[in-house]
């Protein structure tokens, strides 16, 4: 199990693109009763770190996602996906 530190308040909706405060690691939970597709979109980054693509989260699934600081997340309707910026401890 990874130890994480919170880097902000959860964002309770990802129905529009959001870079989650420029976080590199994000915990995302599907709170909906059906599968929800999460899209990571690459948005210009000087860091050259980007991980675009999509993933389907089943109901109640939580993932820890690595992304570029300017990459955005989007998916589901209001309240279906909850995202929280985190840092990973050792």
C-alpha positions as CSV (number, residue, x, y, z in Angstrom):
1,X,0.0,0.0,0.0
2,X,1.2,3.5,-0.9
3,X,1.3,6.3,1.7
4,X,-0.2,9.5,0.3
5,X,-0.3,13.0,1.5
6,X,-3.2,15.3,0.5
7,X,-2.4,18.3,-1.6
8,X,-5.8,19.9,-1.6
9,X,-9.5,19.5,-1.4
10,X,-11.3,16.9,-3.4
11,X,-12.9,18.0,-6.7
12,X,-16.3,16.4,-6.7
13,X,-17.0,16.7,-10.4
14,X,-14.9,16.0,-13.5
15,X,-17.6,16.7,-16.1
16,X,-15.3,19.4,-17.6
17,X,-11.6,19.3,-18.0
18,X,-9.5,20.1,-14.9
19,X,-5.8,19.9,-14.3
20,X,-6.4,19.3,-10.5
21,X,-4.3,22.2,-9.4
22,X,-1.3,21.1,-11.5
23,X,-0.9,17.9,-9.5
24,X,1.3,15.1,-10.8
25,X,-0.5,12.4,-8.8
26,X,-4.2,12.2,-8.4
27,X,-6.5,9.8,-6.6
28,X,-9.7,9.3,-8.6
29,X,-12.8,7.4,-7.3
30,X,-15.9,6.4,-9.2
31,X,-18.8,7.1,-6.9
32,X,-21.4,6.3,-9.6
33,X,-23.3,3.0,-9.8
34,X,-22.1,2.3,-13.4
35,X,-18.8,2.3,-15.2
36,X,-17.4,5.8,-15.9
37,X,-14.7,6.6,-18.5
38,X,-11.9,8.9,-17.3
39,X,-10.0,10.8,-20.0
40,X,-6.5,12.2,-19.5
41,X,-5.8,14.9,-22.1
42,X,-2.3,16.1,-22.9
43,X,-2.1,19.9,-22.6
44,X,1.2,21.6,-23.6
45,X,3.9,21.1,-21.0
46,X,7.5,22.2,-20.8
47,X,8.2,19.3,-18.6
48,X,7.6,16.9,-21.5
49,X,5.8,14.6,-19.1
50,X,2.4,13.6,-20.3
51,X,0.3,10.4,-20.1
52,X,-2.8,10.9,-22.3
53,X,-5.4,8.2,-22.7
54,X,-8.6,6.8,-21.2
55,X,-9.5,4.3,-18.5
56,X,-12.8,2.8,-17.4
57,X,-13.4,2.9,-13.7
58,X,-16.0,0.4,-12.4
59,X,-18.4,1.4,-9.5
60,X,-16.5,2.2,-6.3
61,X,-13.1,1.8,-7.9
62,X,-10.3,4.1,-6.8
63,X,-7.0,4.6,-8.7
64,X,-3.8,6.5,-8.2
65,X,-3.0,8.3,-11.4
66,X,0.2,9.9,-12.6
67,X,-0.2,12.7,-15.0
68,X,1.7,15.7,-16.4
69,X,1.1,18.9,-14.3
70,X,-0.8,20.6,-17.2
71,X,-2.7,17.4,-18.3
72,X,-6.4,17.6,-17.7
73,X,-8.8,15.0,-16.4
74,X,-12.5,14.7,-17.4
75,X,-15.2,12.1,-17.2
76,X,-18.8,11.3,-16.1
77,X,-21.5,13.7,-15.0
78,X,-21.5,15.9,-11.9
79,X,-20.4,13.9,-8.9
80,X,-19.6,10.6,-10.7
81,X,-15.8,11.0,-10.4
82,X,-14.1,12.5,-7.4
83,X,-10.4,13.6,-7.7
84,X,-7.9,14.6,-5.1
85,X,-4.4,15.9,-5.7
86,X,-1.9,13.8,-3.6
87,X,1.8,13.3,-3.2
88,X,3.3,9.8,-2.8
89,X,5.3,9.1,0.3
90,X,8.0,6.4,0.7
